[in-house]
Amino acid sequence: MPHVLVLNASYEPLGVVPLRRALILVLNDKAISLEDSGALMHSATRAIPAPSVVRLKRFVRVPFRGPVPLTRRALFARDGGRCAYCGGVATSVDHVIPRSRGGQHTWENVVAACRRCNHVKADRHVAEIGWRLRHQPAPPSGLAWRIIGTGHRDPRWLPYLEAFGADDAMARIDGSKTA
């Protein structure tokens, strides 16, 4: 099922919801559709354009959000689905400093890796085998990462996410797919 970007009344990204939930928000007059997906949702009496981006009519206070959680999906989004060592298609998670040698499971120590590089590196340091990282791992920043980290992306969302750090994130993801 398609997903819809939900914005606060202040245009701050709040999250991603299924199309059905977004349609209910619009029909109950709690949200306004800003972008349509191009599809139509049909009922017995009318056809409604399916939204791609909705904005809530009333401001919702969002509690403090800590750092972006380190999940496999968010990690692959940060690294653009590419191996941090060779640039190939990443299929696994690797710790730059192996956990067996005291490395932590943090954004600064975890990268996406292809199966071959992960197997060759095993439990050694990158310097021991003479490899270099394509980019230094760092925690993602900005509200847009909470949206991008879900794995749901739509090009119509980009104008609403650019002010919150999405341009850097999408450039890294798109640039790594062409590399």
Backbone as CSV, one residue per row, in Angstrom:
resi,resn,N_x,N_y,N_z,CA_x,CA_y,CA_z,C_x,C_y,C_z
1,MET,0.843,-1.176,0.000,0.000,0.000,0.000,0.887,1.238,0.000
2,PRO,0.551,2.240,-0.780,1.351,3.471,-0.824,1.340,4.185,0.527
3,HIS,2.372,4.964,0.757,2.491,5.713,1.994,2.466,7.210,1.710
4,VAL,2.083,7.983,2.727,1.878,9.421,2.592,2.693,10.138,3.665
5,LEU,3.337,11.230,3.265,4.088,12.068,4.193,3.114,12.958,4.949
6,VAL,3.225,12.994,6.273,2.368,13.840,7.105,3.212,14.980,7.655
7,LEU,2.746,16.203,7.425,3.420,17.398,7.914,2.591,18.030,9.015
8,ASN,3.267,18.669,9.970,2.573,19.409,11.007,1.987,20.679,10.391
9,ALA,1.219,21.419,11.138,0.650,22.675,10.631,1.750,23.659,10.259
10,SER,2.935,23.491,10.855,4.081,24.356,10.577,4.951,23.810,9.441
11,TYR,4.481,22.788,8.730,5.180,22.131,7.617,6.387,21.315,8.078
12,GLU,6.488,21.037,9.361,7.549,20.179,9.887,7.145,18.728,9.640
13,PRO,8.042,17.902,9.108,7.676,16.503,8.864,7.450,15.752,10.178
14,LEU,6.321,15.040,10.239,5.992,14.269,11.438,6.229,12.784,11.242
15,GLY,5.895,12.285,10.056,6.052,10.856,9.828,5.430,10.424,8.515
16,VAL,5.366,9.124,8.360,4.805,8.511,7.161,3.679,7.582,7.610
17,VAL,2.532,7.695,6.967,1.385,6.850,7.301,0.883,6.157,6.046
18,PRO,0.154,5.065,6.199,-0.446,4.419,5.031,-1.476,5.337,4.366
19,LEU,-1.692,5.121,3.091,-2.626,5.941,2.320,-4.002,5.977,2.966
20,ARG,-4.466,4.845,3.454,-5.801,4.781,4.066,-5.913,5.747,5.244
21,ARG,-4.903,5.786,6.121,-4.920,6.683,7.277,-4.903,8.139,6.836
22,ALA,-4.113,8.471,5.838,-4.045,9.844,5.334,-5.379,10.260,4.731
23,LEU,-6.014,9.360,4.019,-7.315,9.657,3.414,-8.361,9.917,4.492
24,ILE,-8.299,9.172,5.577,-9.232,9.389,6.688,-8.991,10.753,7.322
25,LEU,-7.717,11.155,7.465,-7.407,12.481,8.002,-7.997,13.580,7.116
26,VAL,-7.878,13.427,5.815,-8.407,14.435,4.874,-9.934,14.443,4.905
27,LEU,-10.551,13.273,4.876,-12.017,13.194,4.857,-12.635,13.696,6.167
28,ASN,-11.934,13.527,7.297,-12.433,14.029,8.578,-12.070,15.491,8.805
29,ASP,-11.535,16.140,7.786,-11.193,17.555,7.815,-10.148,17.880,8.884
30,LYS,-9.244,16.929,9.135,-8.149,17.156,10.067,-6.862,17.496,9.336
31,ALA,-6.825,17.248,8.037,-5.629,17.515,7.241,-6.033,18.020,5.861
32,ILE,-5.079,18.668,5.218,-5.264,19.185,3.862,-4.279,18.450,2.965
33,SER,-4.745,18.023,1.820,-3.865,17.366,0.863,-3.068,18.432,0.109
34,LEU,-1.737,18.353,0.194,-0.877,19.320,-0.493,-0.409,18.803,-1.845
35,GLU,-0.198,17.510,-1.939,0.255,16.873,-3.178,-0.583,15.627,-3.409
36,ASP,-0.983,15.430,-4.654,-1.726,14.223,-5.013,-0.771,13.228,-5.659
37,SER,-1.077,11.955,-5.479,-0.220,10.907,-6.029,-0.547,10.613,-7.485
38,GLY,-1.654,11.121,-7.955,-2.058,10.859,-9.336,-3.098,9.756,-9.439
39,ALA,-3.261,8.991,-8.383,-4.260,7.914,-8.372,-5.579,8.445,-7.812
40,LEU,-6.636,7.745,-8.108,-7.951,8.106,-7.582,-8.454,6.999,-6.673
41,MET,-9.051,7.404,-5.555,-9.700,6.465,-4.645,-11.200,6.588,-4.884
42,HIS,-11.852,5.476,-5.182,-13.273,5.489,-5.539,-14.132,4.983,-4.400
43,SER,-15.249,5.674,-4.186,-16.277,5.196,-3.263,-17.527,4.950,-4.095
44,ALA,-18.626,4.673,-3.452,-19.862,4.402,-4.174,-20.385,5.650,-4.880
45,THR,-20.074,6.820,-4.316,-20.642,8.043,-4.872,-19.647,9.026,-5.467
46,ARG,-18.375,8.894,-5.147,-17.418,9.868,-5.671,-16.012,9.284,-5.784
47,ALA,-15.167,10.035,-6.490,-13.757,9.669,-6.644,-12.921,10.783,-6.018
48,ILE,-11.969,10.389,-5.196,-11.128,11.345,-4.478,-9.688,11.121,-4.886
49,PRO,-8.946,12.197,-5.222,-7.525,12.013,-5.539,-6.756,11.521,-4.307
50,ALA,-5.939,10.520,-4.485,-5.144,9.961,-3.385,-4.010,10.922,-3.056
51,PRO,-3.866,11.298,-1.790,-2.801,12.238,-1.424,-1.428,11.569,-1.373
52,SER,-0.403,12.389,-1.575,0.974,11.949,-1.402,1.610,12.681,-0.225
53,VAL,1.156,13.933,0.008,1.611,14.751,1.134,0.389,15.421,1.744
54,VAL,0.234,15.307,3.054,-0.852,15.993,3.750,-0.270,16.847,4.863
55,ARG,-0.989,17.951,5.167,-0.598,18.852,6.258,-1.744,18.913,7.247
56,LEU,-1.424,18.705,8.517,-2.447,18.785,9.554,-2.942,20.215,9.685
57,LYS,-4.223,20.396,9.999,-4.783,21.731,10.150,-4.428,22.349,11.498
58,ARG,-4.281,21.514,12.516,-3.926,22.001,13.849,-2.507,21.559,14.179
59,PHE,-1.798,22.439,14.883,-0.421,22.135,15.269,-0.417,21.033,16.311
60,VAL,0.453,20.049,16.136,0.616,18.956,17.079,1.968,19.127,17.750
61,ARG,1.953,19.215,19.081,3.211,19.342,19.812,3.904,17.986,19.814
62,VAL,5.137,17.985,19.346,5.908,16.751,19.257,6.875,16.708,20.427
63,PRO,6.860,15.626,21.208,7.822,15.549,22.311,9.250,15.498,21.783
64,PHE,10.210,15.761,22.667,11.614,15.742,22.265,11.955,14.406,21.627
65,ARG,12.601,14.475,20.501,13.030,13.270,19.807,14.537,13.160,19.945
66,GLY,14.976,12.054,20.483,16.403,11.827,20.660,17.059,11.544,19.316
67,PRO,18.221,10.946,19.358,18.919,10.641,18.110,18.144,9.620,17.270
68,VAL,18.434,9.598,15.990,17.788,8.652,15.088,18.199,7.245,15.505
69,PRO,17.226,6.347,15.698,17.588,4.990,16.119,18.410,4.262,15.052
70,LEU,19.376,3.486,15.509,20.231,2.720,14.599,19.513,1.423,14.227
71,THR,18.913,1.430,13.048,18.259,0.230,12.525,18.934,-0.145,11.216
72,ARG,18.748,-1.358,10.806,19.315,-1.833,9.542,18.812,-0.982,8.375
73,ARG,17.525,-0.703,8.363,16.921,0.084,7.281,17.502,1.499,7.245
74,ALA,17.628,2.134,8.425,18.179,3.491,8.477,19.658,3.487,8.080
75,LEU,20.393,2.451,8.476,21.804,2.351,8.117,21.982,2.237,6.607
76,PHE,21.166,1.387,5.970,21.253,1.242,4.513,20.834,2.534,3.823
77,ALA,19.885,3.273,4.410,19.496,4.565,3.832,20.636,5.568,3.961
78,ARG,21.305,5.588,5.118,22.425,6.513,5.311,23.545,6.245,4.316
79,ASP,23.863,4.962,4.103,24.955,4.594,3.207,24.508,4.411,1.765
80,GLY,23.250,4.654,1.483,22.751,4.571,0.115,22.717,3.154,-0.433
81,GLY,22.724,2.165,0.447,22.674,0.775,-0.004,23.966,0.306,-0.654
82,ARG,25.046,1.031,-0.434,26.344,0.713,-1.037,27.362,0.329,0.019
83,CYS,28.269,-0.538,-0.350,29.327,-0.999,0.529,30.262,0.168,0.862
84,ALA,30.581,0.318,2.135,31.462,1.405,2.577,32.905,1.168,2.163
85,TYR,33.239,-0.044,1.724,34.621,-0.371,1.360,34.844,-0.355,-0.154
86,CYS,33.979,-1.041,-0.907,34.213,-1.159,-2.355,33.171,-0.422,-3.198
87,GLY,32.062,-0.034,-2.619,31.024,0.670,-3.371,30.021,-0.249,-4.040
88,GLY,30.166,-1.554,-3.844,29.208,-2.506,-4.409,27.885,-2.474,-3.662
89,VAL,26.974,-3.316,-4.073,25.660,-3.389,-3.434,25.824,-4.000,-2.040
90,ALA,25.386,-3.269,-1.036,25.522,-3.728,0.344,24.415,-4.708,0.697
91,THR,24.801,-5.781,1.371,23.822,-6.775,1.809,23.943,-7.087,3.291
92,SER,24.963,-6.534,3.953,25.155,-6.834,5.368,25.646,-5.611,6.125
93,VAL,25.677,-5.758,7.431,26.128,-4.695,8.332,27.499,-5.085,8.873
94,ASP,28.429,-4.130,8.920,29.772,-4.414,9.413,30.162,-3.380,10.453
95,HIS,30.896,-3.814,11.465,31.444,-2.918,12.474,32.878,-2.575,12.066
96,VAL,33.166,-1.285,11.909,34.491,-0.838,11.488,35.532,-1.347,12.488
97,ILE,35.302,-1.082,13.763,36.111,-1.696,14.821,35.281,-2.880,15.310
98,PRO,35.737,-4.089,15.079,34.917,-5.268,15.400,34.482,-5.298,16.866
99,ARG,33.296,-5.797,17.104,32.787,-5.886,18.475,33.665,-6.802,19.321
100,SER,34.279,-7.792,18.672,35.160,-8.698,19.417,36.414,-7.987,19.927
101,ARG,36.671,-6.783,19.378,37.839,-5.999,19.802,37.425,-4.713,20.515
102,GLY,36.222,-4.711,21.026,35.778,-3.571,21.824,34.998,-2.516,21.065
103,GLY,34.695,-2.749,19.805,33.909,-1.794,19.035,32.471,-1.760,19.510
104,GLN,31.874,-0.600,19.443,30.498,-0.418,19.893,29.531,-0.506,18.721
105,HIS,28.271,-0.769,19.034,27.228,-0.784,18.009,26.609,0.614,17.971
106,THR,27.350,1.564,17.357,26.918,2.965,17.262,27.014,3.419,15.809
107,TRP,26.383,4.555,15.515,26.408,5.101,14.155,27.834,5.324,13.663
108,GLU,28.734,5.694,14.557,30.106,6.012,14.166,30.934,4.771,13.863
109,ASN,30.432,3.583,14.224,31.214,2.362,14.056,30.548,1.342,13.138
110,VAL,29.352,1.612,12.652,28.618,0.645,11.834,28.455,1.176,10.416
111,VAL,28.727,0.310,9.439,28.574,0.671,8.028,27.896,-0.475,7.281
112,ALA,27.334,-0.144,6.131,26.788,-1.166,5.240,27.946,-1.742,4.430
113,ALA,27.918,-3.055,4.210,29.009,-3.706,3.470,28.451,-4.798,2.574
114,CYS,29.177,-5.078,1.504,28.792,-6.204,0.652,29.241,-7.491,1.338
115,ARG,28.713,-8.584,0.909,29.011,-9.866,1.550,30.504,-10.207,1.458
116,ARG,31.103,-9.971,0.288,32.505,-10.311,0.081,33.419,-9.498,0.999
117,CYS,33.225,-8.175,1.040,34.075,-7.327,1.891,33.895,-7.681,3.368
118,ASN,32.668,-7.941,3.769,32.406,-8.291,5.161,33.108,-9.604,5.521
119,HIS,33.113,-10.551,4.603,33.760,-11.846,4.841,35.291,-11.704,4.873
120,VAL,35.846,-10.931,3.944,37.299,-10.754,3.890,37.791,-9.976,5.107
121,LYS,37.066,-8.932,5.497,37.479,-8.119,6.639,37.374,-8.915,7.934
122,ALA,36.348,-9.702,8.092,36.120,-10.545,9.269,36.218,-9.721,10.547
123,ASP,37.089,-10.111,11.487,37.184,-9.387,12.756,38.485,-8.590,12.862
124,ARG,38.913,-8.035,11.731,40.142,-7.232,11.727,39.802,-5.753,11.578
125,HIS,40.759,-4.925,11.967,40.616,-3.482,11.765,40.842,-3.174,10.285
126,VAL,40.267,-2.087,9.823,40.413,-1.668,8.431,41.889,-1.404,8.114
127,ALA,42.616,-0.800,9.036,44.027,-0.485,8.811,44.882,-1.744,8.684
128,GLU,44.502,-2.811,9.346,45.282,-4.048,9.303,45.324,-4.667,7.907
129,ILE,44.259,-4.464,7.148,44.220,-5.055,5.803,44.450,-4.008,4.719
130,GLY,44.718,-2.770,5.116,45.055,-1.720,4.159,43.872,-1.129,3.410
131,TRP,42.693,-1.263,3.944,41.504,-0.717,3.288,41.221,0.689,3.800
132,ARG,40.385,1.395,3.041,39.939,2.726,3.440,38.431,2.789,3.300
133,LEU,37.815,3.543,4.176,36.376,3.762,4.083,36.090,4.811,3.016
134,ARG,35.026,4.622,2.262,34.632,5.599,1.236,34.175,6.901,1.868
135,HIS,33.572,6.824,3.054,33.174,8.001,3.814,33.182,7.640,5.292
136,GLN,33.444,8.617,6.117,33.504,8.381,7.555,32.088,8.219,8.101
137,PRO,31.791,7.123,8.790,30.438,6.940,9.315,30.117,7.952,10.399
138,ALA,28.902,8.485,10.354,28.443,9.470,11.330,26.939,9.308,11.506
139,PRO,26.423,9.723,12.638,24.978,9.619,12.827,24.253,10.592,11.906
140,PRO,23.127,10.195,11.352,22.363,11.113,10.504,21.755,12.226,11.353
141,SER,21.608,13.391,10.758,21.033,14.511,11.493,19.915,15.140,10.672
142,GLY,19.015,15.786,11.370,17.894,16.441,10.718,16.625,15.609,10.809
143,LEU,15.495,16.303,10.786,14.202,15.631,10.880,13.921,14.745,9.683
144,ALA,14.499,15.073,8.547,14.221,14.308,7.332,14.683,12.864,7.472
145,TRP,15.706,12.603,8.299,16.199,11.235,8.455,15.181,10.326,9.093
146,ARG,14.295,10.876,9.891,13.234,10.046,10.477,12.293,9.561,9.383
147,ILE,12.146,10.331,8.326,11.292,9.943,7.207,12.065,9.016,6.270
148,ILE,13.283,9.400,5.918,14.090,8.621,4.974,14.446,7.259,5.567
149,GLY,14.672,7.227,6.868,15.024,5.978,7.534,13.916,4.941,7.538
150,THR,12.681,5.352,7.244,11.580,4.381,7.205,11.654,3.517,5.959
151,GLY,12.402,3.965,4.963,12.511,3.201,3.723,11.472,3.600,2.696
152,HIS,10.501,4.416,3.087,9.482,4.886,2.147,9.933,6.224,1.590
153,ARG,10.012,6.304,0.267,10.446,7.545,-0.373,9.565,7.838,-1.580
154,ASP,9.314,9.100,-1.769,8.531,9.552,-2.907,9.161,10.866,-3.363
155,PRO,9.450,11.028,-4.648,10.078,12.280,-5.106,9.224,13.515,-4.832
156,ARG,7.913,13.337,-4.690,7.047,14.483,-4.400,7.261,15.002,-2.982
157,TRP,7.905,14.230,-2.118,8.151,14.649,-0.739,9.351,15.569,-0.621
158,LEU,10.271,15.516,-1.561,11.542,16.233,-1.452,11.390,17.728,-1.176
159,PRO,10.511,18.475,-1.853,10.403,19.908,-1.546,10.010,20.197,-0.096
160,TYR,9.286,19.288,0.531,8.851,19.483,1.906,9.902,19.037,2.920
161,LEU,10.861,18.241,2.474,11.895,17.723,3.370,13.240,18.426,3.222
162,GLU,13.421,19.206,2.147,14.713,19.847,1.886,15.186,20.724,3.027
163,ALA,14.283,21.482,3.633,14.668,22.393,4.717,15.094,21.649,5.973
164,PHE,14.839,20.351,6.028,15.137,19.565,7.215,16.258,18.562,6.978
165,GLY,17.099,18.797,5.949,18.268,17.977,5.704,18.089,16.869,4.690
166,ALA,16.993,16.852,3.958,16.757,15.767,3.004,17.608,15.891,1.756
167,ASP,17.986,17.104,1.375,18.768,17.254,0.149,20.105,16.536,0.266
168,ASP,20.754,16.637,1.420,22.025,15.931,1.626,21.805,14.425,1.648
169,ALA,20.768,14.006,2.329,20.491,12.573,2.445,20.136,11.973,1.098
170,MET,19.270,12.627,0.355,18.837,12.104,-0.941,19.996,12.156,-1.938
171,ALA,20.840,13.184,-1.847,21.994,13.270,-2.757,22.941,12.109,-2.511
172,ARG,23.139,11.763,-1.226,24.019,10.634,-0.911,23.416,9.337,-1.431
173,ILE,22.115,9.159,-1.244,21.445,7.933,-1.675,21.440,7.855,-3.198
174,ASP,21.033,8.939,-3.859,20.964,8.933,-5.324,22.355,8.852,-5.949
175,GLY,23.324,9.547,-5.346,24.686,9.528,-5.875,25.332,8.170,-5.754
176,SER,25.031,7.457,-4.696,25.640,6.158,-4.508,24.998,5.100,-5.416
177,LYS,23.759,5.334,-5.846,23.124,4.375,-6.745,23.699,4.471,-8.142
178,THR,24.190,5.656,-8.505,24.760,5.813,-9.837,26.244,5.457,-9.857
179,ALA,26.868,5.384,-8.671,28.307,5.093,-8.609,28.602,3.641,-8.933
